[in-house]
Amino acid sequence: MKRTLLLATLFVLMGGATWYALNKKNESGTRNSWDMEFAVPNTNDIYKVFIADRKGQTATLERKDGYWTYNGDKRARDNAIGALMETVSKLNVWYIPAEAAEKNMIKSLATEGIKVEIYDKAGKKIKAYYVGGVTPDELGTYMIMEEADQPYIMHIPSFVGQLRLRYRLGDDYWTDRNIFNEKPEEIESVAVEYPQMKSASFRLEKVAEAQYEIKPFFSTTTAIKQPQRKGVPEAYILQFEKLGAEGFENKNPLRDSVRALVPFAIVTVRKTDGKEKQVRFWPAESIETRDGREHINRYFAEVDQNDFLSIQDRVFGPIFRSYSFFFEGAERKIRN
């Protein structure tokens, strides 16, 4: 009986010592050591993220009042920020690599690693680490904490795939793709010009709170005398709250030749503070409908003669209205 009790006591003591060694040691590479704590669980503490690669590309993401900016002057894409915040908050060590593999991992991190720095509201650095390549099965990602010696294989629990892509660099990935993101009450006027369909072109102008007047865009167009359709101008203005593109086409080799063509439409939004945004649209892709007609389902869009993007008609179609659309008993379709 005494022997059994002695063995049981010894077993408990040994188990406790093992637990302590695994959980409390503060040497690099041991369980719960500082160089394994990559995650920032509370993303509300994050106000700035700096990302840089070995080629000199950088991304500075900063939290503002209700949104994030990219490299100081552009609004950051919400989906990209969301994916980044999920990643930095859930990073977890999957396993410690075999010693034989560490040399190649460290070499990869040194030559191809992406530097990530995370700051709080006061500008204090919270975390800093390097993101490297992926494991052969592409399920784990190499990472190492700044000033650490031990690399780790990282993942996000319940997520299958590499994490490096969530730290990617480039304007096209981080820049907000919303072409129009306007508050209806801040819109002073909307002008829609169809260069090849002048009679369909129009101006929508604010005359009072939530009240708008529709006028022909060209002075040569005969004004429609029928009453305006109730609620239609107000509903039209709401379309400009959030209209986003599929993606950027700034490097598309066809850009210059497309820009030389007459646009299908030119849409200019003027805000109450005097700021304007002008977007030109050109047909990019068409499909044949069941009745044999050709329908444009994609356009190229150029914003303020700057960014060149691809957009879908199913998203932007509601703003491609004709002048007569806003009046009782008039033709309401625009043929594209």
Buried (B, 14 or more C-beta within 10 A) or exposed (E): EEEEEEEEEEEEEEEEEEEEEEEEEEEBBBEEBEBBEBBBEEBEBBBBBBBBBEEEEEBBBBBEEEEBBBBEEBBBBBEBBEBBBBBBBBBEBBEBBEEEEBEEBBEBBEEBBBBBBBBBEEEEEBBBBBBBBBBEEEBBBBBBBEEBEBBBBBBBEEBEBBBBEBBBBEBBBBBBBBBBBBEBEEBBBBBBBBEEBBBBBBBBBBEEEEEBBBBBBEEEBEEBEEEBBEEBBEEBBEBBEEBBBBEBBBEBEEBEEBBEEEBBBBBBBBBEEEEEBBBBBBBBEBEEEEEEEEEBBBBBBBBEEEBBBBBBBEBBBBBBBBBBBBBEEEEEEBEB
